[in-house]
Amino acid sequence: MTETMLNCLKKLRLSGLAETLDVRLQEAAGNRLSHAEFLELALKDELTVRASRMIARRTKAACFREQKTL
């Protein structure tokens, strides 16, 4: 990933995509993914990161005494 691309992702606030883009680019080259398939995977990565961060923020804001897993 180039420095220009990284700067663009930061300006667009796509940090989740920035974290996984190198892996996805290698995967796309190795598996000969179409542009649409690559974009779908990259966007899913961003959504996954945002969802996990939202859960972490809400858990922290709730000030639970202790955390329990389900």
N, C-alpha and C positions, 0 to 999 in steps of 0.2 A: 504494500500500500504506500502510495506516495505521500509526501508531507502536505501537498496541496489538497489531496483527498481527505486527509485527516483533519485539516483545518476546516474544510467545508462541512464535514460531519459534526465537528464541534459547534460551528456557527448554526447549524440546523438542529442542534441539540439531539443528535442521534448517537449518544455514547454507547448504547447497547450494540448498535451496528458496528461502531468503530472497534469494539472489543472482539467481535467475531468475524470481521470482514476477511482477514487473511485466511482463516480456516475455510470460509465459504468460497473464496476465490480458488483455493487449491482443490476443493471438492468439485467445483464447477468445471475446472479444467480436466480433472481426472475422470469424472463421470459424464463429461460432455453434456452438461445441462444446458437447456435453452435459456435465453435471457429471462423469459417469464418465470421459469422454474427457479433460477438463481434469485431473482428479485423476490419471489414468494418466500423462499427460505430466509433471505436477509431480513425481510419485514417481520417474519414470525419471530426471529431472534430478538429484534427490537421490542416487539410486544411482550415477549417472555421476560426480558430484563425489566421493562417498565412495570409489569404486573408483580414481579418479585420485590421490586423496590417499594411499590405501593403497599404491599403487605407488611414489609419491614417498617415502613413509616407509621402505618396505622397501629401495628403492634407496639411500637415504641411510644406512640401518643397515648395509648390506652393505659400505660403504666401498670401493667399486670405485675402482681407480686412475684409470680413465678410462671414460667412457660411450661406448658404441657403439650405433648404431641398427641395427635389422634390415632 
